[in-house]
Amino acid sequence: MAATGTVVALSGGIGGAKLALGLSRKLPPGCLTVVANVGDDFSHLGLHVSPDIDTLVYTLAGLADPQQGWGRAGETWSFMSALAGLGGPAWFRLGDGDLAMHVMRTHRLAQGVPLSQVTAEMCASLRIATRILPASDDPVRTRVKTDQGWLDFQDWFVGHRAALTVRELAFAGAEQARPLPAVLEALAAPDLRAVVICPSNPLISIEPILVVPGMREALAACRAPVVAVSPLIGGRAVKGPTAAMMTDLGGVATAAGVAARYRDLLDGYVIDEADRAMVNELDVPAIATRTLMLTLADRERLAEAVLAYAGRLRETMR
């Protein structure tokens, strides 16, 4: 499907990366910009790890593990075996190939190169036409309050397997962070066709993007339709702790509950066929279609449906 104009997508890791791949295959090369969550970033073994950026890079480069959805396909684990043998921290697994990504990023950051440029260099090396932009070059770190106190996100998510009840979320550094200028430019581009909020966890994948000062204002001011895709199907997440977290924090773990978090930004909303009965009950225009992305064809079909819907919304905005 040929398309004119540019598209900006906001994304976390696995679910967002699936739709980002579909969009990249339905748009001309260079027309898609993906704004990536950096709230999951952390330092491990002295290395700067950017899980969501890496998932996007591997997915768009055709290198992602098709079973896990994260990490590299055909990964080996000699480093982790040796680390565990030395009594090192093996709770966060770094594959041998994946390790190169973190070493290279840490090396370039230590040279004073900003995260956005490091990411662009990696994309160029892997011949990725899509622009992947961190929401900010400044650190924004997700923190999770549990009955055991405040934990860094990866400690909660990986170390405790997301099993501890979430009492509160905080985004350290967000107030001081600045949105990446290239992100603001993409949202203000005169040929912007649509902004797509991918089916990522609204609390820990999209919110760390939106809390960067100026980001919500830029989204509200853009002249293109903003369309979100629900990450929940029939009140359940395809993968990850979205539904449990929304319930823990007093929200409603449904497609409607997700829409409520974005209500001030949305021009349209895409929900799964399983939730079709909600279409006329939402406070925002919505359509229902199959949102489960099990295959490449599913990703492309959903991307095409989202782009077509955004196109119809844009006509009504003129």
C-alpha positions, -999 to 999 in steps of 0.1 A, spaced: 0 0 0 16 33 -11 12 61 13 22 98 13 34 118 42 52 108 74 40 89 104 52 91 140 47 61 163 52 60 201 64 26 212 76 5 240 91 -29 233 76 -62 220 40 -52 212 49 -18 199 78 -31 178 54 -56 161 32 -27 149 62 -5 141 75 -33 118 41 -35 101 40 3 96 76 3 82 65 -22 56 34 -2 46 51 31 43 78 43 19 113 40 33 122 69 56 86 79 62 83 63 97 97 77 129 94 57 161 97 75 194 110 49 219 105 46 256 137 51 277 122 46 311 133 9 311 170 19 305 194 10 333 231 4 340 240 -33 344 276 -46 348 287 -11 339 268 -12 306 240 11 294 211 -12 285 182 2 265 157 -27 263 129 -10 243 153 7 218 171 -27 213 138 -45 207 129 -20 181 163 -21 165 164 -59 163 128 -62 151 132 -36 123 165 -51 113 150 -86 111 172 -99 139 147 -104 167 141 -137 183 107 -148 169 97 -168 199 106 -143 227 100 -111 207 131 -96 224 168 -103 220 186 -116 189 176 -147 170 201 -175 173 216 -160 204 243 -179 224 250 -176 261 287 -183 268 291 -149 285 263 -156 309 276 -191 317 310 -177 325 296 -149 345 275 -173 366 305 -195 371 323 -165 387 294 -158 410 283 -128 390 248 -114 388 230 -136 363 194 -124 369 194 -102 339 205 -122 309 227 -107 282 233 -128 252 267 -129 234 255 -111 204 233 -87 224 263 -79 245 279 -62 216 250 -37 214 254 -27 250 292 -25 249 291 -3 218 264 20 232 283 24 265 315 31 247 300 58 225 281 74 254 314 76 273 328 95 244 301 121 249 279 110 220 241 114 229 219 84 230 199 96 199 231 97 178 243 63 191 209 48 181 210 64 147 245 50 142 233 15 151 203 18 127 226 29 99 249 0 105 220 -24 104 205 -6 74 172 3 91 154 30 71 130 38 100 142 65 124 142 53 160 144 82 184 146 81 222 120 103 237 148 122 253 186 121 255 182 129 292 177 101 317 141 92 326 140 61 348 108 42 358 105 33 395 80 10 410 67 12 445 58 -22 461 52 -35 496 90 -40 497 95 -3 489 107 15 458 124 -6 432 142 2 399 120 -10 370 142 -39 359 146 -51 395 108 -53 397 102 -65 362 130 -90 357 144 -96 391 110 -101 408 93 -113 375 67 -85 379 51 -105 407 50 -78 434 19 -57 436 24 -22 422 14 6 445 28 36 427 49 45 397 74 74 394 96 86 366 129 98 380 145 126 361 114 133 340 109 169 353 144 178 342 143 160 309 140 177 276 122 162 246 145 153 218 143 182 193 140 157 164 108 143 180 92 177 183 102 184 147 86 152 135 54 160 154 53 194 138 62 183 103 38 198 77 35 164 59 27 145 91 0 120 82 -7 103 116 6 97 151 2 62 162 4 51 199 14 15 196 -2 -13 216 24 -10 244 18 -9 281 3 26 288 18 28 322 54 18 318 60 21 280 40 51 268 37 72 300 75 76 303 74 92 269 44 114 277 58 127 310 88 143 293 79 181 296 65 194 263 56 160 249 19 160 256 17 196 244 34 187 211 10 158 206 -20 179 213 -8 206 189 0 184 160 -23 187 130 -24 151 122 -48 126 139 -35 108 169 -46 72 170 -39 46 197 -41 8 195 -53 -9 226 -28 -34 241 -56 -53 258 -79 -79 242 -109 -89 262 -93 -74 293 -61 -93 289 -27 -84 277 -12 -104 249 21 -104 268 34 -86 299 18 -71 331 -4 -44 316 -38 -57 329 -24 -66 364 -7 -32 367 -38 -13 357 -58 -32 383 -31 -27 410 -32 11 404 -70 13 407 -77 15 370 -100 -6 348 -81 -33 329 -101 -30 297 -97 -13 263 -119 15 277 -95 19 307 -66 23 283 -85 49 263 -92 69 294 -54 74 300 -51 89 265 -84 106 262 -70 142 261 -47 132 232 -68 109 209 -86 116 177 -93 79 172 -89 45 189 -84 10 176 -97 -20 197 -98 -57 190 -128 -74 176 -133 -91 209 -142 -57 224 -164 -45 195 -193 -39 219 -173 -11 235 -170 10 202 -201 31 209 -195 33 246 -161 51 244 -156 88 247 -135 88 216 -142 77 180 -131 40 176 -131 11 153 -128 -26 160 -105 -50 140 -82 -79 147 -53 -65 167 -36 -98 177 -3 -99 157 10 -135 155 25 -133 120 41 -108 98 9 -107 78 -10 -98 110 14 -69 116 10 -56 81 -27 -59 81 -31 -41 114 -7 -13 102 -28 -9 70 -60 -7 90 -46 19 114 -32 40 85 -65 38 66 -84 48 98 -61 77 104 -66 88 68 -104 89 73 -100 109 105 -77 133 88 -104 140 62 -129 150 89 -103 173 105 -98 194 74 
